[in-house]
Amino acid sequence: MKPLILSKVGTFCFLLITFMLTLGINTRSIASEGDLSFPFNSDSGKYWQYVSDRVMGGVSDGQVNLEQDGEIYYARLTGNVSTRNNGGFIQLRSGISFANSEKDGKNLQGVRLNVRGNGETYEIHITTNDRTYRGDYYSATFKADFDWKMIDLPFNKFKRKRSNNTKLDAQNITRLGIVAYGREYVADISVSTIEFYY
């Protein structure tokens, strides 16, 4: 199957995903399973956006393709990350909201990814509605090995960019990004499923 290019420039608009919307799975099955699962599918290009440091004068170059391996769809972020011109990132991101996600008195506790890559370290960046400046976000790192692997990232392990005194609250989340960041390297990471768990 020919890969579907999601976007190579940062002008591709993305859709806000609310708690009641899913990507290819209905809300009843999510409620019965407990966690919120967002697998990639043939429609996922509408929900995600490619962005690089070129929006701020950097020179990193990359792209995102929606690819298929048997029954599995996945987003593949590839490119060259450069720190020249104060740059240093390429990313795949989407708007998301869990404002009404509390269930049985519990809030979401973390995010789980099914990923594979080229053995490099990547980051998840989470933006919240209580940010104090444009570049304010929470982040956590993970390694993407050559074989598919589920990675668990509890929210209490996320660090705020300029302050370690604030805990990430899932109900404040407004955007999530899978990011190749911060150093000169070749990026190649695939993500097939993103889950949020209680």
N, C-alpha and C positions, 0 to 999 in steps of 0.2 A: 504494500500500500504506500503510495506516495505521501511523504510527510506534509502536514499542513502547517505552513508558517504562520505563527500567531502574530508576530510583529517584529520588525527589525528596528523600528524607530519608536520613540517615546510618545507618539501621538495616538496610539491605539487606546480607545476608551475602555474602561473597565466598569463592570456592573457591581453595585453594592450587594453583597450576599447577606441576607438577614437570617436570623435563627430559623425561620420557617421555610427557607429555600435551601435546596441541596443541589448537588451536581450529579444527577443520575440516580438518586435514591430517594424514596419518599419519606415523609416525616413520620409515618407510622412505624416503618421498619427501624428508623433511628431511635424513636422513643422506646421501642421494645428491646433494642440492643443496648441502650443506655448511652453509649458514646455517640458523637457526631462524626460521621464518616463522609469524606468528600473525595471519591475516586475520580480520576480524570476519565473523560469519555470523549466521543466524537464532537460534542458540543462545547467543550471546555474553553475553546478559544475566546468565547464571548465574555468570560469571567476574569481573564488574566491579562496582564500588560507587561511587556518588556521595557525596562528602563536602564539606562547606563549613565555613567558620570559625564557623558557628553552634554547633558542638560545643564551642566555647570562648568563647561569648558574643558573637561577631561578628554582623554583619547582612547579609553578602553573600547573594545569592539566585540560585539557578540550578537547572538540571536536566540530565539526560542522556537523549537519545532514541536508540534504535537505528533508523536509517533505511536506505532502499534506493534506489539509483539504477541502474536496469537490473539487471545481475547483481551489482553491488557493494553490499555492506552496509558501513555505517560508523556509528561512534558520534559523536554531535554533542553537545558540551558548550556550553551557552549560559547566560547570566545576567549579573548586575550585580555586579561586585566592589567592595566598599566597605572602606575601612580604618578605619571607625568602630569603637569599642569594642575596639581592638587586634586587629581582624580583618584580612582582606585576601586571601581565596582561595576558589575553588571548584575541585574537581578530580574526575577520573575515575581510579580506581586499582584495582589488582589485586595479589594476592599471587603471587609467582613464585619459583622456585628453580632455580639452575644449579649446585648443589653438585657434580654429576658431569658437568659439561659439557666438561671438557677433552677434546680430540680430537687425536690425533697430536702430543701435547706442546704443543698450542696452547690458549690460553684465549680466550674471547669478547673482542672488542676494542671493540665499540660497538653502538649501537642505531640503526635506520633506520626512519623513519616516512613513510607516505604521508598527507599532510595538506592541508587547505585551510582557509581561515578568512576573517577580516575585515581582514586586514592588520596585526593586532596581534602583539605579542611574547608568547610563552608559555614555559613551562618544563616540563622533565621532572624529577621528583624521584625519586630512587632511595634506598630505605632498605636498610641492610645489617645483618647479624647482629652486627657489631662496634660498633654505635652506642653512645655513652656516655651519652646521655640521650634522652628521648622525642622531642624535636624535631630530632634529629640526622639529616641526610640529605645526599646529593650532589645537585647540580643543574646543569643546562645550559639555555641559552635558545635559542629558535628563533623565526623569524617565519613565521606562517601566511598565505600569500598567498591571493588570491581563486580561483586555479586549483589543481587537484591537483598536488602536487609531492613528490618523495622528498627527505627531509632526513636526512643522515648526522650522527650525534653520537658521535664516538669517546669512549670512557670516559676517556681521558687529558685530555679537555677539561672533564670534570665537576669542579666545585669543592665541597668539603665546607663545610657551612654556617659552621662556626666555626674551621676549620683547613684551610689549603692544603697542609699537609705530608703528607697521606695520599692515596695513589692508590686509586682505585676498583678493586676486584677483583671480577670477575663472579661468582666462586664464592661470594661473601658476600652477594649480592643476595637480599632477601626480599620487596621490594615495589616497584612502579613506578607512578608517577602522572603523568597529563597535567594540568597545572595552569595556571589563570589566577590570577596572583599579584602582590601587593605594591603595587598602586596602584588608583586609582579608574578603572574603565573597563568598557565593555560587552564581554563575551566571547562569541565564536562561533567554535568550532574543531571541525573534523571530522577523524576519523582512520579510515582504512579498513584499514590493515595496519601491524603492528609486527614488525620483523625484528631479530634479533640476529646479528651477523656475526663471523667469525673474522679 
